[in-house]
């Protein structure tokens, strides 16, 4: 990838002004009462993790409000529900415990963001204490928060994500489903692989 036009960290403030004082100061190493109330109402969590090679993964975690347990003012936990069994997040946490978080509430444009250190726990008693079933919930994820801050509604409002009248028409945009994308990407990967093999043999 070309670095043309890339700017250095020292050049950033030449392009963007300093944030307002409250924006700069609106963070803490744990949840206050207001952000605890937000987390308790959240039904969608975006969790980013990174492996030892620096590859970043972002995965959605969802459940009814309250699926994220506030263990302490700076610690949360949630059950690791069954999914596609790629276990990318768990694999990443085994190599690099640092995570990023975005907590969302349907219909609410504001977001709470956080950074922290995460561990995957397989202790059955702990899983049961979170309301899990060890037969279905093989692990839980516990995160010690190092920084929490709110994020304004600008991007969500621009996207119209919670405004039904702004949602794209699936047929008009020919929006694909899961299986179409899965099959398409698998075929495309094989195509590229075959083209690469043919190119190497010529």
Buried (B, 14 or more C-beta within 10 A) or exposed (E): EEEEEEEEEEEEEEEEEEEEEEEEEEEBBBBEEEBBEBBBBBBBBBBBBBBEEEEEBEBEBEBEEBBBBBBEBBBBBBBBBEEEEEBBBBBBBEEBBBBBBBBBBEEBBEBBBBBBBBBBBEEBEBBEEBEBEBEEBBBBBBBBBBBBBBBEEEEBEEEEBBEEEEEEEEEEEEEEEEEEEEEEEEEEEEEEEEEEEEEEEE
